């Protein structure tokens, strides 16, 4: 069979063998046809069952829901219906034959036989019962005798790969035949799911506990993104409450988010918000680029303490307050104001503290009004005791006159009901509101940050760690927001807190989460995590204070302006030492011929790690063509034409130094032309690398060249410019 690593990968259970125990070609073909027919019959049964369930749910959903309970039920049914519909492709992809003879099929979703209490027909890939499909080996069969990978196109079985797990076969790869077949498929420009070919080390990460930060180091082609996205699907399946909070997926670029857009819906998960760090604040747009120097300065962790001190300085200081009510002036003592301030600001952001203080002022003013009225009445009573006594005596004799006066009508004291009514009137009074607004104003994060960043004196006061040169560089920036400003705005918005606004509504939790800056997610996944600055990591933590975070990346591919060269340096400011490390060590995507070129590049990048081990060969040696700058445009057009011809049905990408991208886009319009940074996380069948020396000369250029070299799954070509 194609892509099988050894004859033992061929379908088992056939008697015709050669003298050395191998199946003859004829017997192997017959066994393959029999196995395909067997799995086709099962796929037909599973497909029919899925179709019947989907039709039943469609009928259920055709009835309009009127009460809230029924509406909630229909939302649940709608999710189930959508999951059944999306499972049309790749419904069944695996089978486990246990040592006791039990057979279980594994697929995109779980299905049961007809009738109440029906036996499992198809095991969901996320369920614990399916885990041996990914983790069993000949050395640790986990009770399994055989694993079968089933390859389908639509509703047709097109191939199978069997792996004995009884000790007769050794090796680190699980399902090598199926895996390599998947890797040899043409790229489509969209990431596909890989649930049928996940490997042991990948599955271990996918199913790891979600109780704290998990930082996954993985070189090119190790399946970092696949692992991260399948982990989302697994966690949402395993921890249903997580779906009520949604999951945030942070990627490096909009192009990358578009690339992965189909993966999670294909896995049946829609409680997911995807964004970049630049787009996390829905009402703020990045409007300009910035220098690497400024990006590095504003990415430092020191800004968190700087902004906290800055906002704290804006809180009002205790003093005596004089307020007017009903034409009279009333004084709240400075000591009382200090107590109210201390209580209001305890653990609250600026605007919530302001709201709490305003509520206390309403109570304090009502108390002062009541006390002053009582004191005034006491003074009056001293001169009119005789008159009041005669009035009371007269009212006692006049038993026909109704007594409608309250205690305050007689002795000046307000009842509890009257005091509460007074507080309500004060709370609704516009003049009191204006007084509080003037003394403790509502603030806007954008205005506040712009004022801080453009004022050298404020920067020197609140960010003393910055040098005079750094302060001058920051304060001289033009108007508009750059990428490094977004984490600062986010931090300020958190410190200020929300002014009372209606909470967003929507049918799906992801819609509500996407529109609400302060939403707390059940889990956050960060891809290309090595690029995040310390302040961007703060953004992540604010959205998931439980620290249920999965971050995947390659520290050797870091190109951002920060100076981190290890994961410990990258996350220490946010997580300290409270995080778990994991590593992906096997490169499945990039051919061995290409990975062999990366050693010298990593050495020049200052890497101390070991690159992943490539497990496949494309059989195509990387090639170089040396040209002059004058020949560049024509050479690129011709090289792209030839690559597209060789890889029809697949994809070709061009990577070039930043200062050559515009020039190449003018002559090549039918393939992507990107910088090394923009190409992160992407892959093509063939990559044309233009001017590798120019990429290496860019800031952190050797890291960028490492990225650029490792984007292809089959062929790499380089156009080298002569001086």
C-alpha positions in Angstrom: 0.0 0.0 0.0 1.2 3.5 -0.7 2.9 5.3 2.2 3.1 2.2 4.4 6.3 2.1 6.4 6.5 -1.6 6.3 4.6 -4.6 4.9 3.1 -5.2 8.3 1.1 -2.0 7.9 -1.0 -3.8 5.2 -4.4 -5.1 6.1 -4.1 -8.1 8.4 -6.1 -11.3 8.6 -5.2 -12.8 5.2 -3.7 -16.3 5.0 -1.7 -16.0 1.8 1.9 -15.1 2.8 5.4 -15.4 1.4 8.0 -17.6 3.1 9.2 -14.6 5.1 5.7 -13.9 6.4 4.8 -11.1 4.0 1.5 -11.2 2.1 1.8 -11.8 -1.6 0.7 -8.9 -3.8 -2.4 -10.8 -4.9 -3.4 -11.6 -1.3 -2.7 -8.0 -0.2 -4.9 -6.6 -2.9 -7.7 -9.0 -2.0 -7.4 -8.2 1.7 -7.5 -4.5 0.9 -10.6 -4.8 -1.2 -12.3 -6.8 1.5 -11.4 -4.3 4.2 -12.6 -1.4 2.1 -15.9 -3.1 1.5 -16.3 -3.9 5.2 -15.7 -0.3 6.2 -17.9 1.0 3.4 -20.8 -1.1 4.8 -20.2 0.4 8.2 -20.0 3.9 6.9 -23.3 3.4 5.1 -24.9 2.4 8.3 -23.5 5.3 10.3 -24.4 7.8 7.5 -28.0 6.6 7.5 -28.2 6.9 11.2 -26.8 10.4 11.2 -29.2 11.4 8.4 -32.2 10.0 10.4 -31.2 11.9 13.5 -30.6 15.1 11.6 -34.1 14.9 10.0 -35.7 14.2 13.3 -34.0 17.4 14.8 -35.0 19.4 11.7 -38.6 18.6 12.3 -38.3 19.4 16.0 -36.8 22.8 15.1 -39.6 23.6 12.6 -42.0 24.4 15.5 -41.7 27.9 16.8 -40.6 28.2 20.5 -42.7 30.5 22.6 -41.6 30.2 26.2 -38.0 30.7 27.5 -37.6 27.0 28.4 -38.5 25.8 25.0 -36.3 28.5 23.4 -33.3 27.2 25.4 -34.1 23.6 24.4 -34.3 24.6 20.8 -30.9 26.3 21.0 -29.5 23.0 22.3 -31.2 21.1 19.5 -29.9 23.6 17.0 -26.3 22.9 18.1 -26.8 19.2 17.8 -28.4 19.6 14.4 -25.5 21.8 13.2 -23.0 19.2 14.5 -24.7 16.4 12.6 -24.7 18.4 9.4 -21.0 19.4 9.6 -20.0 15.7 10.2 -20.8 14.8 6.6 -17.2 14.7 5.6 -15.0 12.3 7.6 -17.9 10.9 9.6 -15.9 7.7 10.3 -12.1 7.6 10.2 -10.9 5.0 12.6 -11.4 1.6 14.2 -10.0 -0.2 17.2 -10.0 -3.9 17.6 -9.4 -4.8 21.2 -7.7 -8.0 22.5 -11.1 -9.3 23.8 -12.6 -9.0 20.3 -14.6 -5.7 20.9 -14.7 -3.5 17.8 -15.2 0.3 18.1 -15.3 2.8 15.3 -14.1 6.3 15.9 -15.4 9.4 14.1 -16.2 13.1 14.1 -19.3 12.7 16.4 -20.8 10.1 18.6 -23.8 8.0 17.4 -25.9 5.3 19.1 -27.9 2.5 17.6 -31.7 2.9 17.2 -34.0 2.6 20.2 -33.8 3.6 23.8 -30.5 2.7 25.4 -29.0 1.9 22.1 -25.4 0.6 22.1 -22.7 3.0 20.9 -22.4 2.8 17.1 -19.7 5.5 16.6 -17.4 6.8 19.3 -16.7 10.6 19.3 -13.0 11.2 18.8 -13.0 13.4 22.0 -14.4 10.8 24.2 -12.1 8.8 26.6 -13.0 5.6 24.8 -11.4 6.9 21.7 -8.0 7.9 23.2 -6.2 4.5 22.5 -6.8 5.3 18.8 -4.2 8.1 19.3 -2.0 6.8 22.1 -1.7 3.0 21.8 1.6 1.7 20.6 3.1 -1.8 20.1 5.0 -1.2 23.4 1.8 0.0 25.2 -1.2 -1.5 23.3 -3.7 -0.4 26.0 -5.7 -3.5 25.4 -5.9 -3.1 21.7 -4.9 -5.7 19.0 -5.2 -3.5 16.0 -5.8 0.1 14.9 -7.3 0.9 11.5 -7.2 4.3 9.8 -10.1 4.7 7.4 -9.7 7.2 4.6 -12.9 8.6 3.0 -13.9 11.0 0.3 -17.4 12.2 1.0 -19.5 9.0 1.7 -17.0 6.7 0.0 -14.2 4.7 1.7 -11.1 5.1 -0.5 -8.5 3.3 1.6 -7.5 1.8 5.0 -4.2 1.3 6.9 -3.9 -1.3 9.6 -1.4 -1.3 12.4 -0.9 -4.4 14.6 -0.5 -3.4 18.3 0.4 -6.9 19.6 4.2 -6.3 19.7 5.0 -7.4 16.2 5.5 -3.8 15.0 7.7 -1.1 16.6 8.2 2.6 15.9 7.3 6.0 17.3 4.8 7.0 14.7 1.1 6.1 15.0 -0.6 5.4 11.7 2.3 6.4 9.6 0.6 5.4 6.4 -2.5 7.5 7.0 -0.4 10.4 8.3 1.9 10.5 5.4 -1.0 10.2 3.0 -2.6 13.2 4.6 0.7 15.2 4.4 1.1 14.4 0.7 -2.3 15.9 -0.1 -2.3 19.2 -1.9 -2.6 22.3 0.3 -5.9 24.2 -0.2 -5.1 27.5 1.5 -7.4 26.6 4.4 -6.3 24.5 7.4 -7.9 21.1 7.5 -8.8 19.0 10.5 -6.3 16.2 11.5 -8.3 14.2 13.9 -7.7 11.0 12.0 -3.9 11.4 12.1 -3.1 12.9 15.5 0.0 11.4 17.0 0.8 10.4 20.6 2.7 13.5 21.7 0.0 15.7 20.0 -2.8 13.9 21.7 -1.2 14.1 25.1 -1.2 17.9 24.8 -4.8 18.0 23.4 -6.1 16.1 26.5 -3.9 17.7 29.1 -5.6 19.2 32.2 -6.8 22.8 31.7 -6.0 24.0 35.2 -3.2 26.4 34.5 -1.0 27.9 31.7 0.3 25.3 29.3 3.2 26.5 27.1 3.8 24.3 24.1 7.1 24.6 22.3 7.1 23.2 18.8 9.2 23.8 15.8 8.0 24.1 12.2 5.6 21.4 11.0 5.1 19.9 14.4 1.3 20.6 14.2 1.2 23.3 16.9 -1.9 25.0 15.5 -3.6 21.7 14.8 -3.0 20.7 18.4 -4.2 24.0 19.8 -7.5 23.9 17.8 -8.2 20.3 18.5 -7.5 21.0 22.2 -10.3 23.7 22.0 -12.7 21.1 20.6 -11.7 18.5 23.2 -12.0 20.9 26.1 -15.4 22.2 25.0 -16.6 18.6 24.6 -15.2 17.5 28.0 -16.0 20.6 30.1 -19.5 21.7 28.9 -19.5 24.7 31.3 -16.6 26.1 29.3 -18.9 26.6 26.4 -21.1 28.9 28.5 -18.1 31.2 28.8 -16.7 30.7 25.3 -13.1 30.2 24.2 -10.8 32.9 22.8 -8.4 32.0 20.1 -5.7 34.6 19.5 -3.7 34.4 16.3 -0.9 36.4 14.8 -2.8 38.0 11.8 -6.2 38.3 10.1 -4.8 36.1 7.3 -4.0 33.4 9.8 -7.5 33.6 11.3 -9.0 33.2 7.9 -6.7 30.2 7.3 -8.0 28.4 10.4 -11.5 29.6 10.2 -13.0 26.3 9.1 -11.3 24.0 11.6 -13.3 24.5 14.8 -16.7 24.7 13.0 -15.8 21.5 11.2 -15.1 19.9 14.6 -18.5 21.0 15.8 -17.5 23.9 18.0 -19.0 27.4 17.7 -18.6 28.9 21.2 -15.3 30.4 20.0 -14.1 33.9 19.4 -11.1 34.4 17.2 -9.1 37.6 17.1 -5.6 39.1 17.0 -4.1 41.2 19.8 -4.8 44.2 17.6 -8.5 43.5 17.2 -9.4 42.5 20.8 -10.8 46.0 21.5 -13.7 46.1 19.1 -14.1 49.9 19.2 -10.4 50.7 18.7 -8.6 50.5 15.3 -4.9 50.3 14.8 -4.2 53.2 12.4 -0.4 53.3 12.0 2.8 51.3 12.2 5.6 52.0 14.6 9.3 51.4 15.0 10.7 48.3 16.6 12.3 50.5 19.3 8.9 51.9 20.3 7.2 48.6 20.1 9.8 47.1 22.4 9.5 50.0 24.9 5.8 49.9 25.1 5.6 46.2 25.3 7.5 46.0 28.6 5.8 44.9 31.8 6.6 48.2 33.6 3.6 49.8 31.9 1.1 47.8 34.1 2.4 49.4 37.3 2.8 52.8 35.5 -0.9 52.8 34.5 -2.0 51.6 37.9 -0.1 54.5 39.5 -1.4 57.0 37.0 -5.1 56.1 37.5 -4.6 56.0 41.3 -3.3 59.6 41.1 -6.6 60.7 39.4 -8.8 59.6 42.3 -10.1 62.5 44.3 -8.5 63.3 47.7 -10.5 63.5 50.9 -11.8 66.9 51.8 -14.9 68.5 53.2 -17.8 68.5 50.8 -20.6 71.2 50.7 -23.7 70.2 48.8 -26.9 72.2 48.2 -30.3 70.6 48.8 -33.7 72.2 48.7 -32.1 75.7 48.8 -29.9 74.9 51.8 -26.2 74.0 52.1 -25.1 70.9 53.9 -21.6 69.8 54.8 -20.1 66.3 54.8 -17.1 66.3 57.1 -13.6 65.5 55.6 -13.2 62.5 57.9 -16.5 61.0 56.7 -15.5 61.6 53.1 -12.2 59.8 53.7 -14.0 56.8 55.1 -16.4 56.7 52.2 -13.5 57.0 49.7 -11.5 54.2 51.3 -14.6 52.0 51.3 -15.5 52.8 47.7 -12.1 52.3 46.2 -11.3 49.0 47.9 -10.7 46.5 45.1 -12.8 48.4 42.6 -11.8 50.1 39.3 -12.1 53.8 38.9 -15.7 54.1 37.6 -17.1 51.4 39.8 -15.5 53.0 42.8 -17.0 56.3 41.7 -20.5 54.7 41.5 -20.0 53.2 44.9 -18.9 56.5 46.3 -21.9 58.3 44.7 -24.2 55.9 46.4 -22.6 56.6 49.8 -22.9 60.3 49.2 -26.6 59.9 48.6 -26.9 58.2 52.0 -24.5 60.7 53.8 -26.3 63.7 52.4 -29.7 62.2 53.4 -28.4 61.6 56.9 -27.0 65.2 57.2 -30.3 66.6 56.0 -32.2 64.6 58.6 -29.8 65.4 61.4 -29.8 69.1 60.6 -33.6 69.1 60.5 -33.7 67.4 63.8 -31.3 70.0 65.3 -33.4 72.8 63.9 -36.6 71.4 65.3 -34.9 71.0 68.7 -34.1 74.7 68.8 -37.7 75.6 67.8 -39.2 73.4 70.4 -37.4 75.2 73.2 -39.4 78.3 72.5 -42.7 76.8 71.6 -43.1 74.0 74.1 -46.2 75.6 75.6 -47.9 76.1 72.2 -47.2 72.5 71.2 -48.6 71.2 74.4 -51.8 73.2 74.0 -52.1 71.9 70.4 -51.7 68.3 71.5 -54.3 68.8 74.2 -56.7 70.3 71.8 -56.2 67.4 69.3 -56.8 64.9 72.1 -60.2 66.5 72.9 -61.1 66.7 69.2 -61.6 63.0 68.6 -63.5 63.6 65.5 -60.5 65.2 63.7 -58.5 62.6 61.8 -54.7 62.4 62.8 -52.8 62.3 59.6 -49.5 63.9 60.7 -46.4 61.8 61.0 -43.8 61.8 63.7 -41.7 64.3 61.8 -44.7 66.7 61.7 -44.5 66.9 65.5 -41.0 66.2 66.7 -38.9 66.9 63.5 -37.6 63.3 63.3 -37.9 61.6 59.9 -39.2 58.0 59.8 -37.1 55.3 58.1 -39.5 55.4 55.1 -39.1 59.2 54.8 -35.3 59.0 55.0 -35.3 56.3 52.3 -37.6 58.5 50.1 -35.2 61.4 50.7 -32.2 59.2 49.6 -34.1 58.3 46.4 -34.8 61.9 45.6 -31.1 62.8 46.2 -30.0 59.9 43.9 -32.2 61.2 41.1 -31.3 64.8 41.5 -29.4 66.3 38.5 -27.6 68.9 40.6 -26.1 66.3 43.0 -25.1 64.2 40.0 -23.3 67.2 38.4 -21.5 67.9 41.7 -20.2 64.3 41.9 -19.2 64.4 38.2 -17.2 67.6 38.7 -15.4 66.3 41.8 -14.9 62.7 40.5 -15.2 63.0 36.6 -15.9 60.2 34.2 -12.7 59.4 32.2 -12.1 58.1 28.7 -9.3 55.6 28.2 -8.2 56.8 24.8 -8.1 60.5 25.9 -6.3 59.5 29.1 -3.6 57.4 27.4 -3.0 60.0 24.7 -2.4 62.6 27.4 0.0 60.4 29.3 2.1 59.3 26.3 2.5 62.8 24.9 3.5 64.4 28.2 7.2 63.9 29.1 6.7 65.2 32.6 3.9 62.6 33.3 6.0 59.8 31.8 9.0 60.8 33.9 6.8 60.8 37.0 4.9 57.5 36.5 7.5 55.5 34.4 10.8 56.4 36.1 12.3 53.2 34.7 12.4 54.8 31.2 15.5 56.7 30.2 15.2 60.3 29.1 15.8 59.1 25.5 13.0 56.6 25.7 10.6 59.1 27.2 11.5 61.5 24.3 10.9 58.8 21.7 7.5 57.8 23.2 6.2 61.4 23.7 7.2 62.3 20.1 5.0 59.7 18.5 2.3 60.9 16.0 -1.4 60.8 16.6 -3.3 57.5 16.1 -2.9 54.1 17.7 -0.1 51.7 16.9 -0.2 47.9 17.8 1.7 48.4 21.0 -0.9 50.9 22.2 -3.7 48.3 22.3 -2.5 46.5 25.4 -2.0 49.9 27.1 -5.5 50.9 26.2 -6.8 47.5 27.4 -5.0 47.9 30.7 -6.4 51.4 31.2 -9.9 50.3 30.3 -9.6 47.6 33.0 -8.3 50.0 35.6 -11.1 52.5 34.8 -13.9 49.9 34.6 -17.1 50.1 32.7 -19.4 53.0 33.0 -22.9 51.5 33.4 -23.9 50.3 30.0 -26.4 47.6 28.8 -24.8 44.2 28.5 -24.7 42.9 24.9 -27.3 40.3 24.1 -27.3 37.6 21.4 -28.3 34.0 20.7 -24.8 32.7 20.8 -22.3 33.2 23.7 -19.6 34.0 21.2 -21.5 37.0 19.9 -21.9 38.4 23.4 -18.3 37.7 24.3 -17.0 39.3 21.1 -18.8 42.6 21.9 -17.9 42.9 25.5 -14.4 44.0 26.4 -14.5 42.7 30.0 -15.7 39.2 29.1 -14.1 36.4 31.1 -13.4 33.4 28.9 -13.4 29.7 29.9 -10.2 29.1 28.1 -7.7 31.1 25.9 -5.6 29.6 23.1 -2.7 31.7 21.9 -1.0 30.7 18.6 2.5 32.0 17.7 2.7 32.9 21.4 6.4 33.7 21.1 5.5 37.0 19.5 3.5 38.4 22.4 5.0 41.2 24.5 4.7 41.3 28.2 1.8 43.7 28.0 0.0 41.5 25.5 0.3 38.6 27.9 -1.4 40.9 30.4 -4.3 41.2 28.0 -4.5 37.4 27.8 -4.6 37.1 31.6 -7.3 39.7 32.0 -9.6 37.7 29.8 -8.9 34.4 31.6 -8.1 35.1 35.3 -8.5 31.4 36.0 -5.3 30.9 33.9 -6.8 28.2 31.8 -4.6 29.0 28.9 -2.9 27.1 26.1 -0.1 28.9 24.3 1.7 27.3 21.4 4.7 28.6 19.5 8.3 28.3 18.6 10.7 30.5 20.5 13.2 30.1 17.7 10.7 31.8 15.3 10.3 34.9 17.4 10.5 38.1 15.3 8.8 40.6 17.6 10.6 43.6 19.0 10.9 42.2 22.5 14.2 40.6 23.6 12.9 37.3 24.9 14.9 34.2 23.9 13.3 31.7 26.2 9.8 30.9 27.3 10.7 31.6 30.9 11.7 35.2 29.9 8.5 35.6 27.8 6.0 34.7 30.5 7.7 35.4 33.8 6.2 38.9 34.2 2.6 37.4 34.0 2.8 33.8 35.2 6.0 33.8 37.3 7.0 30.1 37.6 3.4 28.9 37.7 3.2 27.3 34.2 3.7 23.9 32.6 5.9 23.3 29.6 5.3 20.8 26.9 7.1 20.1 23.6 6.4 18.8 20.2 9.5 17.1 18.8 8.5 15.6 15.4 8.2 17.6 12.2 5.4 16.1 10.1 5.0 18.9 7.5 8.4 20.1 6.4 10.4 17.6 4.3 13.7 16.3 5.6 15.4 17.9 2.6 14.4 21.3 3.8 14.9 20.8 7.5 18.5 19.9 6.8 19.1 23.5 5.8 17.9 25.0 9.1 20.8 24.1 11.4 23.2 26.9 10.4 20.3 29.4 10.3 19.3 28.5 13.9 22.9 28.8 15.1 23.1 32.3 13.7 19.8 33.1 15.3 21.3 32.3 18.7 19.1 29.3 19.3 19.9 27.0 22.2 17.1 24.5 21.3 17.0 21.4 19.2 15.0 21.6 15.9 12.3 19.1 15.5 13.1 15.8 13.8 11.6 15.5 10.2 10.0 12.1 9.6 9.3 12.3 5.9 11.0 13.0 2.6 9.4 14.7 -0.4 12.1 13.4 -2.7 12.6 16.9 -4.0 15.9 18.6 -3.3 15.7 22.4 -2.5 17.1 24.4 -5.4 18.7 27.8 -5.8 19.0 30.3 -8.7 21.4 33.2 -8.5 20.2 36.3 -10.3 20.9 40.0 -10.5 18.5 42.6 -9.0 17.6 43.6 -12.6 16.5 40.1 -13.3 14.4 39.7 -10.2 10.9 40.5 -11.5 11.2 38.2 -14.5 12.8 35.4 -12.5 10.0 35.5 -9.9 7.3 35.4 -12.6 8.9 32.4 -14.3 9.6 30.5 -11.1 6.0 31.0 -9.9 4.7 29.8 -13.3 6.7 26.6 -13.1 5.8 25.9 -9.5 2.1 26.4 -10.1 2.4 24.1 -13.1 4.1 21.4 -11.0 1.6 21.8 -8.1 -1.7 22.1 -9.8 -4.5 21.7 -7.4 -2.2 22.8 -4.6 -0.8 26.1 -3.4 2.4 28.2 -4.0 3.6 31.0 -1.8 6.3 33.7 -2.2 8.3 35.1 0.8 10.5 38.1 0.4 12.1 40.9 2.5 9.6 43.6 3.5 11.2 46.2 1.2 10.6 43.9 -1.9 7.0 42.8 -1.3 5.4 45.8 -3.1 7.7 45.3 -6.1 6.8 41.6 -6.4 3.1 42.2 -5.9 3.1 44.4 -9.0 4.3 41.4 -11.1 2.7 38.4 -9.3 -1.0 38.7 -8.5 -2.2 35.1 -8.5 -0.2 33.8 -5.4 0.4 35.3 -2.0 3.5 37.5 -1.6 4.4 37.9 2.1 7.1 38.9 4.5 8.5 36.2 6.7 6.5 37.5 9.6 3.2 37.5 7.6 3.9 33.9 6.6 3.9 32.6 10.1 1.6 29.6 10.7 0.9 29.3 6.9 1.9 26.5 4.6 2.0 25.8 0.9 3.0 22.9 -1.3 5.8 24.9 -2.7 7.6 28.0 -1.4 9.6 30.5 -3.5 12.0 32.3 -1.1 13.2 35.6 -2.7 16.5 37.2 -1.5 17.1 35.1 1.7 20.1 37.3 2.5 17.8 40.3 2.6 15.5 38.5 5.0 18.5 37.6 7.2 19.5 41.3 7.3 16.2 42.4 8.8 15.8 42.8 12.6 15.9 39.3 14.1 16.3 38.3 10.5 17.8 34.8 11.1 14.7 33.9 13.0 12.6 35.2 10.1 14.7 33.2 7.6 14.0 30.1 9.7 10.3 30.8 9.4 10.5 31.3 5.6 12.5 28.2 4.9 10.0 25.9 6.7 6.7 26.9 5.0 6.6 24.2 2.3 5.3 20.7 2.5 7.0 19.6 -0.8 9.3 21.9 -2.6 11.5 24.9 -1.7 13.1 27.2 -4.3 15.4 30.2 -3.5 16.3 33.2 -5.7 19.6 34.5 -4.4 20.6 38.0 -5.4 24.1 38.8 -6.4 25.6 42.0 -4.8 
